[in-house]
């Protein structure tokens, strides 16, 4: 077992229901890059599963996969004098860290537009310049994560509750770059992401929308409840979130579904990102990065994506 330099690392501890205390280190980028694929090559030994699914070794390999994907994406797309959009989530924090390193080492001049309060704080913490769409209507490149990606490059987003602002920023972007780990790449949407399609709605309309979606498409629509307080989750925009657990045995034509959902009165937007990704970087647990190619976006408003979807409908 090699000795690790833990400077800059964070120790996270939590208690399992059994009373066992679980602790693991989150290592900084430089340490993980120096380790490379050796994260996956240590001799196997008994260890406690993280979140009941991954062992400690698998969890470390997964974090390394996310970081490698972020490193590849930022290296390929971050240039001087750009306006950058930044999404939210566990993967994008690594992209922000690498952007900050690249900006400092190469003396790049950029401006960053966050998609959420969390993303804004992340940018501020890394001393990256923050701006907004009032000043810059056109964004050169946006880096964001996803809850699931299918073979047609359709994305489900919104598991973290920021889908509306993420879609607005993505729609104003020339090149929308999604970064995921291999668990989130599926042949069909709903294969691995089982928490449903997030839909942001006006609070007064959530009940009729719930009923309407179930009648139109089947499945089950659930009002997302908050964890740390009583009542529903409230988005940064003051709206509610519905999670549509669609029938995974049915074949959906997602561009058409997205239009029909968006046309329901009271629906603000959906977590479906259709024909928006320019490229998707998939971090694999073996240390490699797969790249899925989309089409150049070159769009400045979401209505253009809806128009494209309508024109491509059967």
N, C-alpha and C positions, 0 to 999 in steps of 0.2 A: 504494500500500500504506500503510495507516494505522499509526502508531506505537502500540504497546501498552504499558500499564503492567504490568510483569511482577512487581510486588511481590506476594508471597504465592503466586507460581507455583512449580511444580516442574519441573525439567528431567530427563527420562528418556532414557537412552541404552542402546542394545544393539547387538550385532553380528549382522549377517545372515550366513548360510552363505558368501556370496560374499566376505566380509571387509569389506563396506561398513559404516561406522559410521552408525547411525540415531539421531537425537535429535529429540525433540519436546517442546513445552511443554504441561503440564496447567495450565490457567488457573483461577483462583478464580471462584466464582459471580458476583461483582459484575462482573468483567471480561467474562465471557461474556454476561451479561444486557445489558450496555451495547453489545455487538457486535450482538446480535440476529441477524437473518437474513443479515447481511453475511458471516457465516462461509461461507455457500454462494455468495456472489456475487462473490468475488474472481476475476479472470481465471484461467483454467485454465493450469497449467504442469506440466512433467514433475516427478513426485515419486515417492519410494519408497513402495511399498505397505506398510501396517501389517499385520503378521501374514499377509502374502501375499494379503490380500483387499481391504482398503480403502486408498485413497490418503490422504495426510495431510489433505487438505481434507475428504474423506468421514469420516475418523475424528473430526475436530474437530466436524463437523456432527452426527455420531452422539452424541458426548458432550454437545453442546448440547441435542439432542433428549431425552436422559435427564434432564438438569437441568430442562428446561421441564416435563416430565411430573411430576417430583418436586415442583417448585414448585407446580404446579396441585393435585396431590393433597394436599400439606401445607396449602396455603391453604384448600382446601375442608373439610378434616376435622380439623385440629388446633385444639382449643379449650382454654380454661382448665380446670384441675382434672380433667384426664383421666389415665387409665392407658393408656400407649402401648406397643404391641408393636413391636419393630424386628427385621426380618429381616436377611439377610446378602447379600453380593454387590456387584458393581461399581456397580449402579444405586443401591442403598440408601445408599451413602456420601453421595450428594448429598442424599438426603432428610434424613439426620442433620444435615448441614451447614445445611440450610434450617430444620430444626426448631430448632437451636441459635440461629440468627439471630432467628427469630420469638419464641422464648422470651425472649431478651434484650431485643428491641425492644418487646415487648408485656407484659413482666413476667409471663409465664404460669407457673402452678404445675402441673407435670406429674411423673409418675413413669414410668420406662421399663423395660420387661422385654425383655432381649435374647434372641435365639434361638441364639446361638453365642458362643464365646470371641471371635471376630473382632468380632461386633456389640457385645459388652460393652466391648471395648477402644476401639471407635469412639465409644461413648457417653461413656466416661471421658475420652477425649482432647478431647471437645467440652464437657466439664464439665456433662453432663446427669445428673440423678439416676437411679441404677440400683436396681431392686428385683427381686422374683421372685414366682413363683406361690404360694409359701408365705405371702406377705403379702397379695397381691391375686389372688384366684382368677378374677375377672372383669376383662376388658380392654375398654376402650371402642373403640379402633381400633388396628389393626395395619397397618403399612406394610411391604411385602415385594416382592421381585422374582419373576421366574419365568424358566424356560428356554424355555418355549413356552406360548402361550395359543391355544385354538381358538375357533370361533364359538359353541360352547355354554358358553363360559367355564370349560371344564375346563383345569387347569394341569398342566404337568410341572415339578416342582421337584426339587432335590437334586443338580444338577450340581456344586455346590460342596461337597456332602457333609453338609449340615446339615438334611436333610429331616425327621427325626423331631422335633427340637425346634421347627422351624418349624411343623410341623403341630399340635403340642401347643398352641403359643401361638395359632395361627390358630383352633383349635377352641374356645378360651376367649374369643374376641373377638366383640363385637357386630357390628362392621363391619370385614371384612378387605379391605384395599385393595392391589391388585397394581399394580406400576409396571414397565412394559417399554418397550423401543424397538420400532420398527416391524418389525425383522427377526424378532422373536419372536412376532408375531401371524400365525397361520396359519388356513386354513380347516379343516385336519385336523391333529391331533397327529402329529408325525413328519415334517411337510413340511420344516421348516427345522432342527429339532433332531434331529440324526442320531446322537447319542451314546448313545441308548437311554434307557429308563425306569429311574431309580435305584430300587433296592429295598434297604432296610437289613435285614440278617439276622444271626441268632446265628452266631458263627464256626463252631461245630461242625456246623452244618446247611447250610453254603453249598453243598456238592456235591449232596446230594439235592434241595435246592430248585432248583438250577440245572437238573438233569435233569427235575424235575417241571414247571417252567414251560415248558421247550422241548417237552415231551410234550403239555401242555395247550393251548398257544397257538402253538407254532411259533416261528420266529425263532431268535436266538442269544443266550444269556445269558453274560456275561463277568464274571469277578471283577475289580473295579477294582484296578489295581496302583498303588502309590505312585510318585511321581516322584523324590523326594529321598532315598529309602531303599529297600532291598530288601524285597520282600514286598507284601502287600495294603494298601490304605488302611484305616485304623482310624478310626472316627467318634469324636466327642466322648463317645459312650456306650459305647465299647469294642467296637463291632460292625463287621462287614464290609459292603461295598457291592457289590451286583450291578447290572450295567447290562444290561437286557433290550432288545436291538435287535429290536423287533417288526417283523413284516412290514407295511410301509407300504402294500402293495397290498390288504390285508385291511381290512374294515370292522369295527371293534371297538365294542361298546357299553361304554364306559369305566366307568360305575358298576358294572356287573356284573363286569367284569374286576377292578376294584379289590377287590371283595368276595372273589372267588375267590382272588386273590393273598394277601390278608390272612388268609385261612383256612388257608393252608399252614403247618403247624407249623414254627416257626423264623423265619418272616417277622415282623419287628418292625413295619415299616410300609412303605408305598410312596410314591413321589414323585408320585402322582396326587392332586391336590386337586380333589375333585368337589363341586359345589354349595356352594363355600365363599366365593367372591369376591363381595363386595357391589358393587364397582366396579373396573374395570381402566382405568388411564390408559396410553395408548400414545403415546409421544413420536415424532413424525415428523421426518425429516431436513429437511423444508421449514420447520421451526419451529413447526408446529401440534401440538396435542395432541388425540387422539381419545379418547372416553370410551365404554366398554362397560358397560352397566348389568346388574347381577345382581339377585338378590332379597335382601332383608334377612336376615341370618344369625340373629342373636339366639339363639346356641347356646352352651352352656357345656361340651360334651364331644363328642369325635369320634364316639362311639357314635351320637349323634343323626344325624350325617351318614350313617353306615352304614345306619341305619334308614330314612332318607329314600331312599337309593339302592335298598334292598330293595323299598320300597313302590312305587317308580317303575319297577321292572324289568318287562319285558313278560311 
